[in-house]
Amino acid sequence: MSKQIKILIGTMTGNAQLVAQELELRFDGDGIAVQTIDMDRLTPEVFESDHVHLICTSTYGQGDVPDNARSFIEAIDDAKPDLRKMYYGVIALGDRTYAETYCFGGKRFDELLNSCGAVRIGDILMHDASSGTMPEEEAADWSQGWLTLCESVWSQK
Ligand SMILES: Cc1cc2nc3c(=O)[nH]c(=O)nc-3n(C[C@H](O)[C@H](O)[C@H](O)COP(=O)(O)O)c2cc1C
């Protein structure tokens, strides 16, 4: 399996976009082919490629995905594609002030992809906007361990 990552971005005010841009730079530097794609107008066919998919999304409303991710997550839910050959990671942006729905946008993707048979690489990174830390910095730190796990997946293929 060649080293390819697609970062799929669900965002309202751009934080997830910043995270994706930061990771794109870093992954590029590590010799990995990276694409970043906004979730607007995405369909479940995006998962048919041989990439590791990194879901990078925030949370809105009552634990919903952002508007630009809504039709995508609904289409996955409707199609319930067979994703048993798909590997993914999740970066979930949220705010602990919303205690009942903390980072639910990313968690919803995780549950759905898992129910379609996809295999998550590593733990979900959850970023708390009320912590005062920068999501792109936390993501950059987290991505080192996550990439090591990706490398072991790639080396088995
Ligand atoms: C109106 C509104 C509703 C939100 N609802 C939630 C929520 O239910 N759960 C959560 O964890 N974060 C919630 N957040 C926090 C955002 O997910 C967080 O600020 C995130 O970093 C925004 O990322 P984005 O700029 O990529 O959209 C909410 C933020 C706003 C402004």
Ligand as a Chemical Component Dictionary entry (heavy atoms), coordinates in Angstrom:
data_LIG
# 
_chem_comp.id                   LIG 
_chem_comp.type                 NON-POLYMER 
_chem_comp.pdbx_formal_charge   0 
_chem_comp.three_letter_code    LIG 
# 
loop_
_chem_comp_atom.comp_id 
_chem_comp_atom.atom_id 
_chem_comp_atom.alt_atom_id 
_chem_comp_atom.type_symbol 
_chem_comp_atom.charge 
_chem_comp_atom.model_Cartn_x 
_chem_comp_atom.model_Cartn_y 
_chem_comp_atom.model_Cartn_z 
_chem_comp_atom.pdbx_ordinal 
LIG C1  C1  C 0 -22.773 27.682 17.909 1  
LIG C2  C2  C 0 -21.712 26.688 18.297 2  
LIG C3  C3  C 0 -22.090 25.412 18.697 3  
LIG C4  C4  C 0 -21.112 24.471 19.102 4  
LIG N1  N1  N 0 -21.522 23.236 19.531 5  
LIG C5  C5  C 0 -20.584 22.370 19.998 6  
LIG C6  C6  C 0 -20.971 21.120 20.553 7  
LIG O1  O1  O 0 -22.161 20.750 20.601 8  
LIG N2  N2  N 0 -19.994 20.272 21.025 9  
LIG C7  C7  C 0 -18.674 20.621 20.991 10 
LIG O2  O2  O 0 -17.835 19.841 21.443 11 
LIG N3  N3  N 0 -18.282 21.812 20.464 12 
LIG C8  C8  C 0 -19.189 22.691 19.992 13 
LIG N4  N4  N 0 -18.779 23.904 19.472 14 
LIG C9  C9  C 0 -17.326 24.225 19.427 15 
LIG C10 C10 C 0 -16.676 24.076 18.042 16 
LIG O3  O3  O 0 -16.796 22.756 17.550 17 
LIG C11 C11 C 0 -15.187 24.445 18.175 18 
LIG O4  O4  O 0 -15.107 25.829 18.483 19 
LIG C12 C12 C 0 -14.343 24.130 16.953 20 
LIG O5  O5  O 0 -12.976 24.414 17.220 21 
LIG C13 C13 C 0 -14.777 24.933 15.738 22 
LIG O6  O6  O 0 -14.025 24.462 14.636 23 
LIG P1  P1  P 0 -14.283 24.998 13.117 24 
LIG O7  O7  O 0 -13.772 26.428 13.076 25 
LIG O8  O8  O 0 -13.457 24.096 12.269 26 
LIG O9  O9  O 0 -15.731 24.899 12.796 27 
LIG C14 C14 C 0 -19.736 24.836 19.083 28 
LIG C15 C15 C 0 -19.376 26.128 18.648 29 
LIG C16 C16 C 0 -20.337 27.051 18.278 30 
LIG C17 C17 C 0 -19.899 28.438 17.854 31 
# 
loop_
_chem_comp_bond.comp_id 
_chem_comp_bond.atom_id_1 
_chem_comp_bond.atom_id_2 
_chem_comp_bond.value_order 
_chem_comp_bond.pdbx_ordinal 
LIG C1  C2  SING 1  
LIG C2  C3  SING 2  
LIG C2  C16 DOUB 3  
LIG C3  C4  DOUB 4  
LIG C4  N1  SING 5  
LIG C4  C14 SING 6  
LIG N1  C5  DOUB 7  
LIG C5  C6  SING 8  
LIG C5  C8  SING 9  
LIG C6  O1  DOUB 10 
LIG C6  N2  SING 11 
LIG N2  C7  SING 12 
LIG C7  O2  DOUB 13 
LIG C7  N3  SING 14 
LIG N3  C8  DOUB 15 
LIG C8  N4  SING 16 
LIG N4  C9  SING 17 
LIG N4  C14 SING 18 
LIG C9  C10 SING 19 
LIG C10 O3  SING 20 
LIG C10 C11 SING 21 
LIG C11 O4  SING 22 
LIG C11 C12 SING 23 
LIG C12 O5  SING 24 
LIG C12 C13 SING 25 
LIG C13 O6  SING 26 
LIG O6  P1  SING 27 
LIG P1  O7  DOUB 28 
LIG P1  O8  SING 29 
LIG P1  O9  SING 30 
LIG C14 C15 DOUB 31 
LIG C15 C16 SING 32 
LIG C16 C17 SING 33 
# 
